[in-house]
Amino acid sequence: MKKGYWVVRAHISNIEDYKKYVSIAGHIVAKFEGKFIIRGGDQEEVEGSGFERTVLVEFPSYQIAKNCYKSDEYQDALSYTRNSSTRYFSIVEGLS
């Protein structure tokens, strides 16, 4: 079974609201057996710019990654991102 990944690039405009999302989302990701590989940290943008935060989450499967994103709990947590960030969010199937 191929793993699934969340790949997120974000520009944070309101850190206080975004922190609320981060605290809620972490528990939801864990419930779906997600593992944070990258969660912020130092980065250097070398092609394009504007997204100072990168997050990479690994799930046991592509389907589980999609189920987590579509879950009612996660959709509720997204209310904290709408006015606090601009994000590019992809759910990606891994190679193996």
C-alpha positions as CSV (number, residue, x, y, z in Angstrom):
1,M,0.0,0.0,0.0
2,K,1.4,3.4,-1.0
3,K,1.7,6.0,1.7
4,G,-0.1,9.4,1.5
5,Y,1.3,12.8,2.2
6,W,0.0,16.3,3.0
7,V,2.3,18.9,1.5
8,V,1.4,22.4,2.7
9,R,3.0,25.7,2.0
10,A,1.7,28.6,4.1
11,H,2.0,32.3,4.6
12,I,0.8,33.2,8.1
13,S,-0.9,36.5,8.6
14,N,-2.3,36.1,12.1
15,I,-0.1,33.9,14.2
16,E,-2.5,33.7,17.2
17,D,-5.4,32.3,15.2
18,Y,-3.1,30.0,13.3
19,K,-1.7,28.6,16.6
20,K,-5.3,27.6,17.5
21,Y,-5.5,25.6,14.2
22,V,-2.1,24.0,14.8
23,S,-3.0,22.8,18.3
24,I,-6.3,21.3,17.1
25,A,-5.0,19.8,13.8
26,G,-2.1,18.0,15.5
27,H,-4.5,15.8,17.5
28,I,-6.6,15.1,14.4
29,V,-3.6,14.1,12.4
30,A,-2.5,11.7,15.2
31,K,-6.0,10.1,15.3
32,F,-5.5,9.2,11.6
33,E,-2.0,7.8,12.3
34,G,-0.3,10.8,10.6
35,K,3.3,11.6,11.3
36,F,4.8,15.1,11.0
37,I,8.0,14.9,8.9
38,I,8.3,18.7,8.6
39,R,6.5,21.2,10.7
40,G,7.8,24.7,10.1
41,G,11.4,25.3,10.9
42,D,14.2,27.1,9.0
43,Q,13.9,27.0,5.2
44,E,15.4,28.7,2.2
45,E,13.1,29.4,-0.8
46,V,15.2,29.1,-3.9
47,E,12.6,29.1,-6.7
48,G,9.7,31.5,-5.9
49,S,8.8,33.0,-2.5
50,G,6.0,34.0,-0.2
51,F,5.4,30.9,1.9
52,E,7.6,30.9,5.0
53,R,6.1,27.8,6.5
54,T,6.2,24.2,5.0
55,V,4.5,21.2,6.5
56,L,4.9,17.6,5.4
57,V,2.7,14.9,7.0
58,E,3.0,11.2,6.2
59,F,0.0,8.8,6.5
60,P,-0.1,5.0,6.2
61,S,-2.0,5.4,2.9
62,Y,-3.2,7.9,0.4
63,Q,-6.8,7.1,1.3
64,I,-6.2,7.7,5.0
65,A,-4.6,11.1,4.1
66,K,-7.7,12.0,2.1
67,N,-10.0,10.8,4.8
68,C,-8.2,12.8,7.5
69,Y,-8.5,16.0,5.4
70,K,-12.2,15.4,4.6
71,S,-13.1,14.5,8.2
72,D,-15.6,16.7,10.0
73,E,-13.1,17.4,12.8
74,Y,-10.4,18.6,10.3
75,Q,-12.9,20.7,8.3
76,D,-13.9,22.4,11.6
77,A,-10.3,23.1,12.4
78,L,-9.9,24.8,9.0
79,S,-12.0,27.7,10.3
80,Y,-8.9,29.0,12.1
81,T,-6.9,29.1,8.8
82,R,-9.3,31.0,6.6
83,N,-8.5,34.4,8.1
84,S,-5.0,33.7,9.4
85,S,-3.2,32.3,6.4
86,T,-2.8,31.8,2.7
87,R,-2.0,28.1,2.0
88,Y,-1.3,25.7,-0.9
89,F,-2.4,22.3,0.3
90,S,-1.9,19.1,-1.7
91,I,-2.6,15.5,-0.8
92,V,-0.1,13.3,-2.6
93,E,0.3,9.5,-3.2
94,G,3.8,8.3,-2.3
95,L,6.0,6.0,-4.4
96,S,5.8,3.1,-2.0
